Amino acid sequence: MNSVEKNSNETAVVVQDLERRFGSFIAVNRVSFEVKKGEIFGFLGPNGAGKSTTIRMLIGVLAPTDGVGTVAGFDIRTQAEEIKKHIGYMSQKFSLYDDLTVSENIDFYSGIYRIDPARKKARKEWVIEMAGLEHHRHSRTAILSGGWKQRLALGCAILHEPPVIFLDEPTSGVDPVSRRQFWDLIYELSGKGVTVFVTTHYMDEAEYCDRLGLIYRGELIAAGTPETLKTELMQEDVLEVICERPQDAMGEIEQIEGIKEVALFGKGLHVVVEETERAVAAISDLLQRRGYAVTRVEGIVPSLEDVFVSLIEARDRAEQPQQEVKR
Amino acid sequence: MSAIRTSKLKKTFDEVVAVDDLTITVTEGEIFGLVGPDGAGKTTTMRLLTAIMEPTSGDAWVAGFHVVKEAEAIKERIGYMSQKFGLYPDLSVMENINFYADIYGVPRKGRSKRIDELLAFSNLTPFKQRLAGNLSGGMKQKLGLACALIHTPKVLFLDEPTNGVDPVSRRDFWRILYQLLREKVTIFVSTAYLDEAERCNRLGLIYKGQILALGTPDEVKQIMPGAILEIRVADSRKAYQLLKKELREESVGLFGERIHIVTRDPQKVESEAAKILQDAGIDASAPRPIEPSLEDVFVSVLAEQERSEQAR
């Protein structure tokens, strides 16, 4: 048994040195990672970082320039057709037909996925129930709210019960209540052993994933559980400052040496600093001298957004000298 | 002085009440967030306040002017960025800004200084000649903002400005907003991102055209029905399924390695949950009450509303 076959027993997605070039542009640069079966893997990165290109290679619609990988045990270079039968894919554009009814959309996808006629009815009822569309089966899809469309699109994408599903920004533009219902569905699927590969710009959703990968400029710059990312990978510290007139205090704090960033957050401020102890003393001291009543200045666990922004900006700083040399 | 004041502002479309007796005040120099699900009335409220649409009844004043009787005076004093950013994709960055400068009647004299400032401020100086259609989402958003600011407005309206924009660009965008606040611009922003709502001085939670809660983020959190207990557990899926089955009366949610239970009787549920997990031999932290996030509040309050509507 070779290593790829052995891995496929426990892993749903494996890629090694995956690369995709478009002319001289490297969209995905030697990316390696694994996603275990039943895991929810969050794939994060700014727009244009290489997220969609990676997904397109994983679902067998774009051939890699270099590197190897398997999805659901099939080779992404040579078994693209098999992969398409064993995965579900849902993109932010939902790919539903607005002028068809709910029921007709499901029938359409049943046809595409060649669902066994004996199972067709049961699968359709399953989708309708999952999406909460019992009263809307004969409604035109166009009139459904964003949350309903989203759940219907997910249902259509998994009619054929694939073991691995890819969700590309599935909750973009959907309101918080619907987003939460959607995540309940994802957990339910994952509980049944389905592997979920999801991209999102919502950092609160990234927290719900089992593991995360952060891609930037085509490279995987961080990977791990949300906990690992927050506690181990961020170089700076984050302080919470609670004081009077935080908006005015912001401007004062920014002047202190070693302060990287100040942002309003709820009733106070989040301050990104090089080193906690010195910054706590400097901030407390300055605010007191300027007459602000201070309730709290202390270190906190950074949010995933803090980590994300910090890692990307660190990478930008590291690359700047290189770019200057190139010019 | 208040920058925005509304009194029983109402807008109906045929049978549908899009905005229902809205009464709010936004203080000068403050950032106010209007938060609500799709179709709650956020965009309609924006259009009433920016004097694009007339109310069915009620009054509103923006920068001291009445939205119906003095609509023209308002338009000169406000900036408005819609969800689509209002850009012309086939015009360059400079052409878009100049176009808005003409619309707003910004005098030629002093205009180029203002444009340079705005370009620097939004980090778009190197992209002056690029077509707006070829900008990234984050850059389009910043250009949309620059265009809305060309006439140095006193009050800025932003309708879901960061939808679909990545976290780094969102952070950049907020940095610009902070700078505007320091220049005493009043900002009225609608958003579906609850973490952004946390950054507003005050916010209103809107649902079916009505304000359900109004105040600082802390004050809004007070309306949470019940309390939240958090449990940290390595095998969270198993624990979640079990708790969901056993605690049928409560709302149990899974968030990665954390489980949240929303309950009206935290003391009773705290010991029940601990016992359920212990009996099943699951190693977990003791359930402890935590401060709700705005999203928790939002979801609980809306769920409650829907339940009471269904009961009727």
Contacts between the chains, C-beta under 8 A, distances in Angstrom:
chain1	res1	chain2	res2	distance
A	45	B	166	7.6
A	46	B	138	7.6
A	46	B	166	4.0
A	46	B	167	7.3
A	46	B	168	5.1
A	46	B	169	6.9
A	47	B	136	5.6
A	47	B	137	5.3
A	47	B	138	6.9
A	47	B	165	7.8
A	47	B	166	5.1
A	47	B	169	7.6
A	48	B	136	6.1
A	92	B	164	7.9
A	145	B	38	6.2
A	145	B	39	6.8
A	146	B	38	5.2
A	147	B	38	7.7
A	169	B	164	7.7
A	172	B	163	7.5
A	172	B	164	5.3
A	173	B	163	5.6
A	173	B	164	6.4
A	173	B	192	7.8
A	174	B	38	7.5
A	174	B	192	8.0
A	175	B	36	7.7
A	175	B	37	3.6
A	175	B	38	4.8
A	175	B	192	5.3
A	176	B	37	6.9
A	176	B	192	6.3
A	176	B	194	5.9
A	176	B	295	5.6
A	176	B	298	5.6
A	176	B	299	6.2
A	177	B	37	5.7
A	177	B	298	7.5
A	177	B	299	5.6
A	177	B	302	5.3
A	177	B	303	7.3
A	178	B	37	7.4
A	178	B	38	7.9
A	180	B	253	7.4
A	180	B	295	7.8
A	180	B	299	5.5
A	184	B	253	7.7
A	184	B	254	7.9
A	187	B	237	7.3
A	187	B	240	7.3
A	187	B	254	5.2
A	190	B	237	7.2
A	191	B	237	5.4
A	191	B	241	6.7
A	201	B	164	6.9
A	201	B	165	7.1
A	201	B	166	5.2
A	201	B	167	6.3
A	202	B	193	7.4
A	203	B	167	6.0
A	203	B	195	7.0
A	204	B	194	7.4
A	204	B	195	6.4
A	204	B	293	7.9
A	204	B	295	6.6
A	207	B	255	6.2
A	207	B	256	5.4
A	208	B	254	7.6
A	208	B	255	5.4
A	208	B	256	5.1
A	209	B	256	6.7
A	210	B	256	7.1
A	225	B	257	7.9
A	226	B	256	5.9
A	227	B	257	7.0
A	247	B	178	7.8
A	247	B	181	5.9
A	247	B	182	7.4
A	247	B	201	7.4
A	250	B	178	6.5
A	250	B	182	7.9
A	251	B	182	6.0
A	263	B	171	7.7
A	263	B	174	6.5
A	263	B	175	7.9
A	263	B	178	7.5
A	263	B	199	7.0
A	264	B	31	7.9
A	264	B	178	6.7
A	264	B	199	4.8
A	264	B	201	8.0
A	265	B	198	5.9
A	265	B	199	6.0
A	266	B	198	4.7
A	266	B	199	7.6
A	266	B	217	4.7
A	266	B	218	6.7
A	267	B	216	6.3
A	267	B	217	6.6
A	267	B	218	5.3
A	303	B	195	7.8
A	305	B	167	5.2
A	305	B	171	7.3
A	305	B	195	7.2
A	308	B	167	5.2
A	308	B	168	7.3
A	309	B	167	6.2
A	309	B	168	5.7
A	309	B	171	5.1
A	312	B	168	5.4
A	313	B	168	7.8
